Amino acid sequence: MRIALITDGIAPYVLGGMQKHSFYLAKYFSKNKIHVDLVHYNDSNTTLML
């Protein structure tokens, strides 16, 4: 199974209740062998090149 998790931030980078909830969702989905594609907002001027 694959899940796309779209959120406005992820803990510990953005602090708040929903961000912490999103972190734990991603963590426990992946521990249960569910592939998680995480999409979240990043408010920085740095571009990450993969």
C-alpha positions as CSV (number, residue, x, y, z in Angstrom):
1,M,0.0,0.0,0.0
2,R,1.1,3.6,-0.7
3,I,0.0,6.7,1.1
4,A,0.6,10.3,0.1
5,L,0.7,12.4,3.3
6,I,0.3,16.1,2.5
7,T,0.9,18.5,5.4
8,D,1.8,22.1,6.2
9,G,4.9,21.0,8.2
10,I,6.4,18.1,10.0
11,A,7.8,17.9,13.5
12,P,10.5,18.8,14.6
13,Y,11.0,21.3,11.8
14,V,7.6,23.0,12.4
15,L,6.2,22.8,15.9
16,G,2.5,22.3,16.5
17,G,-0.2,19.7,17.2
18,M,-1.0,18.8,13.6
19,Q,2.7,18.7,12.7
20,K,3.4,16.2,15.5
21,H,0.3,14.2,14.4
22,S,1.7,14.1,10.8
23,F,5.1,12.9,12.1
24,Y,3.6,10.0,14.1
25,L,1.3,9.1,11.1
26,A,4.3,8.8,8.8
27,K,6.4,7.0,11.4
28,Y,3.8,4.3,12.3
29,F,2.7,3.8,8.7
30,S,6.3,3.1,7.7
31,K,6.8,0.8,10.6
32,N,3.8,-1.2,9.4
33,K,5.3,-1.6,5.9
34,I,3.2,1.1,4.3
35,H,5.1,3.3,1.8
36,V,4.7,7.0,2.6
37,D,5.2,9.9,0.2
38,L,5.6,12.9,2.4
39,V,4.8,16.4,0.9
40,H,5.2,19.4,3.2
41,Y,5.8,23.1,3.1
42,N,9.3,24.5,3.6
43,D,9.7,28.2,4.4
44,S,13.4,28.6,3.7
45,N,15.6,30.1,1.1
46,T,17.7,27.0,0.7
47,T,17.1,24.6,-2.2
48,L,17.8,20.9,-1.7
49,M,19.2,19.2,-4.7
50,L,18.9,15.4,-4.7
